[in-house]
Amino acid sequence: MHLSEVLSHDHIICDLEVPSKKRALEQASDLLSHNKAGVAAIDIYNSLLARERLGGTGIGHGVAIPHGRLQNTQQTLGAFMRLKSGIDFDAIDQQPVDLIFALMVPEEATQEHLQTLAQLAKIFNDEQVRANLRTATSAADLYQLLMDAAADH
């Protein structure tokens, strides 16, 4: 699955101010449910929160990939948020997180889930991609950078 099938322009926020991981997950849930009939933000939030309780999804270098499964949908949904300043996200390197890619997959899409997570991890492991995302000036620029990075990885 290509990232363009998961992420749309209206699921990106640039320079969001949130004080905590909980608030970031709430914002991600709202973003993921935006313009998606039958997909409730509260269901997304509960799924993301349940996954976080199993272990933090901060992968290091200021990046987190909160993810979960959603019943009653056949569509994989993605959202990207660049935070104005880093927050504690229980990252493996204990560094504040300012780049968040939230991902929701259909409940039964195990292989797709793993492949998409692996692709995202590969993209965000690239130091130049992270630097470019942190200096982008708009949501449109963030979208294009993510699409370019997906094509390269």
WOLIN-V739919 format. One record per pair of residues at least 24 apart in sequence whose C-alpha atoms are under 10 Angstrom apart, sorted by the first residue. I is the first residue (numbers start at 1). J is the second residue. D is the distance in whole Angstrom. If there is no record, write none. Layout:
{{I	J	D} {I	J	D}}
//
This chain:
{{1	76	10} {1	112	8} {1	113	10} {1	115	8} {1	116	7} {1	119	10} {2	116	8} {2	119	9} {2	147	9} {2	150	7} {2	151	8} {3	77	10} {3	78	8} {3	116	8} {3	119	9} {3	120	9} {3	146	8} {3	147	7} {3	148	10} {3	149	10} {3	150	6} {3	151	9} {4	78	9} {4	143	9} {4	144	10} {4	146	9} {4	147	7} {4	150	9} {4	151	10} {5	75	9} {5	76	8} {5	77	8} {5	78	9} {6	75	8} {6	76	6} {6	77	5} {6	78	5} {6	79	8} {6	103	8} {6	104	9} {6	105	9} {6	116	9} {7	32	9} {7	76	9} {7	77	7} {7	78	5} {7	79	6} {7	80	8} {7	101	10} {7	102	10} {7	103	9} {7	143	8} {7	146	9} {7	147	9} {8	32	10} {8	77	9} {8	78	8} {8	79	8} {8	80	9} {8	143	8} {9	79	9} {9	80	10} {9	139	7} {9	140	7} {9	141	10} {9	142	9} {9	143	6} {9	144	9} {10	34	8} {10	35	9} {10	79	9} {10	80	10} {10	139	9} {10	140	9} {10	143	9} {11	35	10} {11	77	9} {11	78	7} {11	79	5} {11	80	6} {11	81	8} {11	102	10} {11	139	9} {11	143	9} {12	78	9} {12	79	6} {12	80	5} {12	81	6} {12	82	8} {12	101	9} {12	138	9} {12	139	6} {12	140	8} {12	142	8} {12	143	7} {13	79	8} {13	80	6} {13	81	5} {13	82	6} {13	83	8} {13	100	10} {13	138	8} {13	139	6} {13	140	9} {13	142	9} {13	143	10} {14	80	9} {14	81	6} {14	82	5} {14	83	7} {14	84	8} {14	99	10} {14	133	10} {14	134	9} {14	136	9} {14	137	8} {14	138	6} {14	139	5} {14	140	9} {14	141	9} {14	142	8} {15	81	8} {15	82	5} {15	83	5} {15	84	4} {15	85	8} {15	98	9} {15	99	10} {15	134	9} {15	136	10} {15	137	9} {15	138	9} {15	139	9} {16	81	7} {16	82	6} {16	83	5} {16	84	5} {16	85	8} {16	98	9} {17	81	10} {17	82	9} {17	83	6} {17	84	5} {17	85	7} {17	86	9} {17	87	10} {17	98	10} {18	83	7} {18	84	8} {18	85	8} {18	86	9} {18	87	8} {18	98	10} {19	83	10} {19	85	9} {19	86	9} {19	87	7} {19	88	9} {20	86	9} {20	87	6} {20	88	7} {20	89	8} {21	49	10} {21	52	10} {21	87	7} {21	88	7} {21	89	6} {21	90	9} {21	97	9} {22	48	10} {22	49	8} {22	52	10} {22	89	9} {24	66	10} {24	81	9} {24	83	9} {24	87	9} {24	89	9} {24	100	9} {24	102	10} {25	49	7} {25	52	10} {25	66	8} {25	67	10} {25	100	9} {25	102	8} {27	79	10} {27	81	9} {27	102	10} {28	66	9} {28	78	9} {28	79	7} {28	80	8} {28	81	8} {28	100	9} {28	101	8} {28	102	6} {28	103	9} {29	78	10} {29	79	9} {29	102	8} {29	103	10} {29	104	9} {30	79	10} {31	77	10} {31	78	9} {31	79	6} {31	80	9} {31	81	9} {31	102	9} {32	76	10} {32	77	6} {32	78	6} {32	79	6} {32	80	9} {32	102	8} {32	103	8} {32	104	8} {33	77	9} {33	78	10} {33	79	10} {34	79	10} {36	73	10} {36	75	10} {36	77	9} {37	73	10} {38	72	8} {38	73	8} {39	70	9} {39	71	9} {39	72	8} {39	73	8} {40	70	10} {43	69	10} {43	70	7} {43	71	9} {44	68	8} {44	69	8} {44	70	7} {44	71	10} {44	103	10} {44	104	7} {46	70	10} {47	71	10} {47	104	8} {48	102	8} {48	103	9} {48	104	8} {52	89	9} {52	90	9} {55	90	8} {55	91	10} {55	92	10} {56	89	7} {56	90	5} {56	91	6} {56	92	8} {57	89	8} {57	90	7} {57	91	7} {57	92	8} {57	100	10} {57	102	10} {58	88	9} {58	89	6} {58	90	6} {58	91	4} {58	92	6} {58	93	8} {58	94	9} {58	95	9} {58	96	9} {58	97	7} {58	99	10} {58	100	9} {59	89	9} {59	90	9} {59	91	6} {59	92	6} {59	93	8} {59	94	10} {59	95	10} {59	97	9} {59	121	8} {59	124	9} {59	125	9} {60	89	10} {60	90	9} {60	91	6} {60	92	6} {60	93	5} {60	94	8} {60	95	7} {60	96	9} {60	97	8} {60	124	9} {60	125	9} {61	91	9} {61	92	9} {61	93	7} {61	94	9} {61	95	7} {61	96	8} {61	97	8} {61	98	9} {61	99	9} {61	124	8} {61	125	8} {61	126	10} {61	127	8} {61	130	8} {62	86	7} {62	87	9} {62	88	9} {62	89	9} {62	91	8} {62	92	10} {62	93	9} {62	94	9} {62	95	6} {62	96	6} {62	97	4} {62	98	5} {62	99	6} {62	100	9} {62	124	9} {62	130	9} {63	89	9} {63	91	8} {63	95	9} {63	96	8} {63	97	5} {63	98	6} {63	99	5} {63	100	6} {63	101	8} {63	121	9} {63	124	7} {63	125	9} {63	130	8} {64	89	7} {64	90	9} {64	91	7} {64	92	10} {64	96	10} {64	97	6} {64	98	8} {64	99	6} {64	100	5} {64	101	6} {64	102	8} {64	121	9} {64	124	9} {65	99	9} {65	100	6} {65	101	5} {65	102	6} {65	103	7} {65	117	8} {65	120	8} {65	121	8} {65	124	9} {66	100	7} {66	101	7} {66	102	5} {66	103	6} {66	104	9} {66	117	10} {67	101	8} {67	102	6} {67	103	5} {67	104	6} {67	105	8} {67	113	9} {67	117	8} {68	102	9} {68	103	7} {68	104	5} {68	105	7} {68	106	9} {68	107	8} {68	113	9} {69	103	9} {69	104	5} {69	105	5} {69	106	6} {69	107	5} {69	108	8} {69	109	8} {69	110	9} {69	113	9} {70	104	6} {70	105	6} {70	106	5} {70	107	5} {70	108	9} {70	109	10} {71	104	10} {71	105	9} {71	106	6} {71	107	5} {71	108	8} {72	106	7} {72	107	8} {73	104	10} {73	105	8} {73	106	6} {73	107	8} {73	108	10} {74	105	8} {74	106	5} {74	107	8} {74	108	9} {74	109	9} {75	104	8} {75	105	7} {75	106	6} {75	109	10} {76	103	7} {76	104	6} {76	105	4} {76	106	6} {76	107	10} {76	109	9} {76	112	9} {76	113	8} {76	116	9} {77	102	8} {77	103	6} {77	104	5} {77	105	6} {77	106	9} {78	102	6} {78	103	5} {78	104	6} {78	105	9} {79	103	7} {79	104	9} {80	139	9} {80	142	9} {80	143	9} {80	146	9} {81	139	9} {81	142	9} {82	133	8} {82	134	7} {82	136	10} {82	139	9} {82	142	9} {83	134	9} {84	134	9} {98	134	8} {99	124	9} {99	130	8} {99	133	8} {99	134	8} {100	124	10} {119	149	10} {119	150	8} {119	153	7} {120	146	10} {120	149	10} {120	150	8} {120	153	9} {122	149	9} {122	150	9} {122	153	7} {123	148	10} {123	149	6} {123	150	7} {123	151	10} {123	152	8} {123	153	6} {124	149	9} {124	150	10} {124	153	10} {126	153	9}}
//
